[in-house]
Amino acid sequence: MPYSFDQTPNRRLSSAKWTLVPKDVLPMWVADMDFSAPPSILKALQKFAEHGDLGYQLPSTKLYEMVAARLNKLYGWKVSPEMILTVPGVNSGYNIAARTFCTSKKGYLIQPPVYNEFHETRRKTGVPQVEAPLAKKIYGNRLEFEVDFDAFQRAAKQVNLFLLCNPHNPVGRIYSPAELSRMAEICLRNNVLIVSDEIHSELLLDNNKFHPIASLSREIEEQTITLVSASKAFNVPGLFCAFAIIQNQKLREQYAETVLKMGIHVSSAGLVASQSAYSGSCDGWLRALRKYLTGNRDFVIEYVTKRWPQVRITIPQATYLAWLDFTQLDLEPSPYKFFFEKAKVALVDGAIYGENGKGHVRLNFGTSRRILKQGLDRMNRALKSH
């Protein structure tokens, strides 16, 4: 079945991404896509609404079995349905973990520049944050990021928990099994729990492969909480449903106790959408989406390379997020504000991803090629006038 991503619905009606900025500003910031959700999910939700029962709904055994079956199909990772818990979102998932396993003295480790909500965990839970920044590598106008294992090893001695973002937001890279194994070995040696945010794991570009860190060995699995959701790949983030996969029974019981104390539930519509997504009925749509996003990524890279020689950019292996380095240009007061004011384009300020994100922006290319070009053209005109 052919799918078209060149047409997008009018998101000015309700979407936070489009309504939280003035009407003359083009939003390329919030991490959701401008496309309609897959037809199979829309049909499932329509059937759910037409049935008329919008009462409380609990996750079914069938849904847990579907999640487990999908992980086995994609990665050969054998997960028992009993290992799976539901949470409203991946953000909630790692904040629950921090509340459960961190203390006022030993908090969590992150690798900036990294997703801004990782930084917010400190404020939301009151536990300390320790950083092991990624090493930035520059090759002409290409940016790459690597794990600084020396910094990681030092930081691991100070924490109870490591928040891993893989695929990485905002730099878009996928960690190799060798990198994951080395980070896991350091965590195991220091008795650090791994909490892996794998929300973008099905948004792979080109023919890139993804490996859940917990799937690498039974020992790693025993000390890992994996967080997944259909929300990003299938574009249903507003339905609030995610899954925490916890092999270790003791950790799972502790985690579930915190969930119980916080009175956390997932939405019924989110459960319906997740079941449709993990059933495989949307896989054709997802393949077409990946191809379209890969084309969008290539379009952004070619555009930046040809027109902005002083700007550096990542080549995302996954996600629909590009990371651009404007530190060689004098864009005051920041690239984010410069483009918001001069180009009428809303990006994400790199500073919210950590100190080493200053002078950078994150651009969301999960939109139609027409809107993407429009945004880049606005930025280009602003840079020319500057």
C-alpha positions in Angstrom: 0.0 0.0 0.0 1.5 3.4 -1.0 1.8 6.1 1.7 2.3 9.8 1.1 4.1 12.0 3.6 4.0 15.1 1.4 0.6 16.1 2.8 0.2 17.0 6.4 -2.9 17.9 8.5 -3.5 21.4 9.7 -1.8 21.3 13.1 -2.6 24.9 14.0 -5.9 23.6 15.4 -4.6 21.8 18.5 -0.9 20.8 18.3 1.3 22.3 21.0 4.1 22.3 18.5 2.2 24.7 16.3 0.0 26.6 18.7 2.7 27.6 21.2 4.4 29.8 18.7 3.1 32.9 16.8 1.3 32.2 13.5 4.1 33.7 11.5 6.7 31.4 13.0 7.3 28.0 11.5 7.7 25.3 14.2 10.6 22.8 13.8 11.1 22.2 17.5 8.9 19.8 19.6 9.8 16.2 18.9 6.7 15.0 17.2 6.1 14.7 13.4 3.7 16.6 11.3 2.2 13.5 9.7 -1.0 11.8 10.4 -0.7 8.6 12.5 -0.8 5.3 10.7 -4.2 4.3 9.2 -4.3 1.1 11.2 -4.0 3.1 14.5 -6.6 5.6 13.4 -9.0 2.8 12.5 -8.4 1.1 15.9 -9.0 4.4 17.8 -12.2 5.1 15.7 -13.5 1.6 16.5 -12.6 2.2 20.2 -14.5 5.5 20.3 -17.5 4.2 18.4 -17.9 1.4 20.9 -18.6 4.1 23.5 -16.8 2.6 26.5 -14.3 5.2 27.6 -13.9 4.0 31.1 -10.8 2.8 32.9 -8.9 0.2 31.1 -6.0 -2.0 32.2 -3.2 -3.3 30.0 -4.1 -6.8 28.8 -2.0 -9.9 28.8 -2.3 -9.8 25.0 -0.7 -6.4 24.8 2.3 -7.5 27.0 2.6 -10.6 24.8 2.7 -8.3 21.7 5.4 -6.1 23.1 7.5 -9.2 24.0 6.9 -10.7 20.6 8.0 -7.5 18.8 11.2 -7.3 20.8 12.0 -10.9 19.8 11.1 -10.2 16.2 13.2 -7.1 15.9 16.2 -8.0 18.0 16.0 -11.7 19.0 15.6 -10.5 22.5 13.6 -13.0 24.6 11.4 -11.0 27.0 8.7 -12.5 29.2 5.4 -10.6 29.4 5.8 -10.7 33.2 8.8 -8.5 32.8 6.8 -5.6 31.4 5.2 -2.7 33.2 3.2 0.2 31.8 4.0 3.9 32.5 2.5 7.0 31.0 5.7 7.9 29.1 9.4 7.3 28.9 10.0 10.6 30.7 7.9 9.3 33.6 9.7 6.0 33.4 13.2 7.3 34.2 11.9 9.7 36.8 10.3 6.8 38.5 13.6 5.0 38.4 15.5 8.0 39.8 13.0 8.3 42.7 13.3 4.6 43.4 17.0 3.9 43.1 18.8 7.2 43.7 19.6 8.9 47.0 20.3 12.4 48.0 24.0 11.6 47.8 24.2 9.2 44.8 22.1 10.3 41.9 22.2 9.7 38.2 24.7 10.0 35.3 24.0 11.6 31.9 26.1 12.3 28.8 25.4 15.8 27.5 24.5 17.2 25.1 21.5 15.0 25.8 17.7 15.3 25.9 16.7 18.2 28.1 14.3 16.1 30.2 17.3 14.1 31.4 18.5 17.4 33.0 15.0 18.0 34.4 15.1 14.8 36.4 17.3 16.5 38.9 14.6 19.2 39.6 11.8 16.7 39.5 13.2 14.2 41.8 15.7 16.2 43.9 18.6 13.8 43.4 22.0 14.9 42.2 23.1 14.8 38.5 26.6 13.8 37.4 27.8 14.4 33.8 30.2 12.6 31.5 30.0 14.8 28.4 30.3 13.1 25.0 33.4 13.8 23.0 32.8 16.1 20.1 34.6 15.2 16.9 34.8 17.6 13.9 35.5 16.5 10.3 35.1 19.5 8.0 31.5 20.5 8.5 30.5 17.1 9.9 29.9 16.5 13.6 30.3 13.2 15.4 30.0 12.3 19.1 31.8 9.5 20.9 31.6 8.2 24.5 34.4 9.6 26.7 35.1 6.4 28.5 37.6 8.0 30.9 35.0 10.6 32.0 32.3 7.9 32.1 34.4 5.7 34.4 35.1 8.5 36.8 31.4 9.6 36.9 30.1 6.0 37.4 31.7 5.9 40.8 29.5 8.7 42.0 26.0 7.5 41.0 23.5 4.8 41.5 21.9 5.1 38.1 22.9 5.8 34.4 20.4 7.3 32.0 21.3 6.1 28.6 19.7 7.8 25.5 19.9 5.3 22.6 19.3 6.3 19.8 20.6 9.6 21.0 18.5 12.7 21.2 19.7 15.3 19.9 22.7 14.0 18.0 20.9 11.1 16.3 23.5 8.4 16.7 23.1 4.7 17.5 25.6 3.2 19.9 27.4 0.1 18.7 27.2 -3.2 20.6 30.9 -2.7 21.5 30.2 0.8 23.0 27.2 -0.5 24.8 29.1 -3.4 26.2 31.9 -1.2 27.5 29.5 1.2 29.2 27.6 -1.7 30.7 30.8 -3.3 32.0 31.7 -0.1 33.8 28.2 0.1 35.3 28.2 -3.5 36.4 31.6 -3.1 38.0 30.4 0.0 40.0 26.9 -1.4 40.8 25.2 1.2 38.7 21.7 0.5 37.4 21.2 1.2 33.7 18.0 2.9 32.6 17.9 3.0 28.8 15.6 5.4 27.0 15.0 3.6 23.6 12.0 5.6 22.5 13.5 6.3 19.0 14.7 2.7 18.5 12.3 2.0 15.5 13.0 5.3 13.8 16.1 4.0 11.9 17.5 5.8 8.9 19.2 4.1 6.0 19.8 0.4 6.8 21.1 1.1 10.3 20.7 -1.6 13.0 19.8 -1.1 16.6 20.7 -3.3 19.6 18.9 -2.9 23.0 21.6 -2.7 25.7 19.7 -5.3 27.8 19.8 -7.8 24.9 23.6 -8.1 24.9 23.9 -10.5 27.9 21.8 -11.9 30.8 24.1 -10.1 33.2 23.5 -6.7 31.6 19.7 -7.5 31.4 19.6 -8.2 35.1 20.9 -4.6 35.8 18.9 -2.7 33.2 15.5 -1.0 32.9 14.5 -0.6 29.3 12.0 2.0 28.3 10.1 1.8 25.0 7.0 3.3 23.4 5.2 3.4 20.1 4.8 7.2 20.6 7.7 8.4 18.4 7.9 5.8 15.6 4.1 5.7 15.1 3.5 9.4 16.0 1.1 9.0 18.8 3.0 10.8 21.7 -0.2 12.6 22.9 -1.7 9.2 23.9 0.7 8.6 26.8 1.6 5.0 26.9 5.0 3.4 27.4 6.6 0.2 28.7 9.3 -0.5 31.3 11.0 -3.8 30.7 12.7 -5.1 33.9 14.1 -8.7 34.0 15.3 -8.5 37.6 12.3 -9.4 39.8 13.6 -7.4 42.9 14.1 -4.2 40.8 10.8 -4.7 39.1 8.9 -5.0 42.4 10.7 -1.9 43.8 9.8 0.0 40.6 6.2 -1.2 40.6 5.9 0.0 44.3 6.9 3.5 43.3 4.4 3.5 40.4 1.7 2.4 42.9 2.6 5.1 45.4 2.5 7.8 42.7 -1.0 6.6 41.5 0.3 6.5 37.9 -2.0 5.1 35.1 -1.8 5.0 31.3 -4.6 6.2 29.0 -7.0 3.7 27.5 -6.5 5.2 24.0 -2.8 4.8 24.5 -3.2 1.1 25.1 -5.4 0.7 22.0 -2.8 2.6 19.8 0.1 0.6 21.3 -1.6 -2.7 20.6 -2.2 -1.7 17.0 1.4 -0.5 16.5 3.0 -3.6 18.0 0.7 -6.0 16.2 2.6 -5.3 13.0 -0.3 -3.8 11.1 1.6 -0.5 10.8 4.9 -1.9 9.6 4.4 -1.0 5.9 3.7 2.6 7.0 6.8 2.6 9.2 9.0 1.4 6.3 7.7 4.1 4.1 8.2 6.7 6.9 11.8 5.7 7.4 12.5 6.1 3.7 10.9 9.5 3.7 12.8 10.7 6.8 16.1 9.4 5.4 15.3 11.6 2.3 14.6 14.5 4.6 17.8 14.0 6.5 19.8 13.9 3.3 18.1 17.0 2.0 19.0 18.9 5.2 22.6 17.8 5.1 23.0 18.7 1.4 21.3 22.1 2.0 23.6 23.0 4.9 26.7 21.7 3.3 26.2 23.7 0.1 25.0 27.0 1.6 26.4 27.2 5.1 30.1 26.2 5.0 30.8 27.5 8.5 28.0 25.4 10.0 28.6 21.9 11.3 25.9 19.2 11.3 25.5 15.6 12.5 24.4 12.8 10.1 21.7 11.1 12.2 21.6 7.4 12.1 18.1 7.4 13.7 15.4 9.8 14.8 14.1 12.8 12.9 16.4 15.3 14.6 19.4 17.2 13.2 22.0 18.8 15.5 23.6 22.0 14.0 26.6 23.8 15.3 26.6 27.6 14.7 29.5 28.4 17.1 31.6 29.7 14.2 29.1 32.4 13.5 28.3 35.4 15.6 24.6 34.9 16.0 23.5 37.0 18.9 22.1 36.5 21.5 22.0 32.8 20.5 21.3 30.8 17.3 17.9 29.8 18.7 16.8 33.4 19.3 18.4 34.6 16.1 16.4 32.3 13.9 13.2 32.8 15.9 13.4 36.5 15.5 15.1 36.9 12.1 13.9 33.9 10.3 10.6 33.2 12.1 11.6 29.6 12.6 11.3 27.9 16.0 14.1 25.4 16.6 15.3 24.1 20.0 18.0 26.0 21.9 21.0 23.7 22.2 21.8 25.2 25.6 19.0 23.2 27.2 20.9 20.0 26.4 23.8 20.9 28.5 26.6 23.4 28.7 28.3 22.0 25.6 25.1 22.5 23.7 25.5 26.3 23.6 25.8 27.7 20.2 23.9 24.7 18.7 20.3 24.1 17.7 18.2 21.0 17.2 16.0 20.9 14.1 13.1 18.6 13.7 12.9 17.3 10.1 9.8 15.1 10.7 7.6 17.1 8.4 6.8 17.4 4.7 9.7 18.2 2.3 7.8 21.4 1.4 7.7 22.6 5.0 11.3 21.5 5.6 12.5 23.5 2.6 10.5 26.5 3.6 12.1 26.5 7.0 15.6 26.1 5.7 15.0 28.9 3.1 13.9 31.2 5.9 17.0 30.4 7.8 19.1 30.9 4.8 17.7 34.4 4.1 18.3 35.4 7.7 21.9 34.2 7.5 22.5 36.1 4.2 21.2 39.3 5.7 23.3 38.8 8.8 
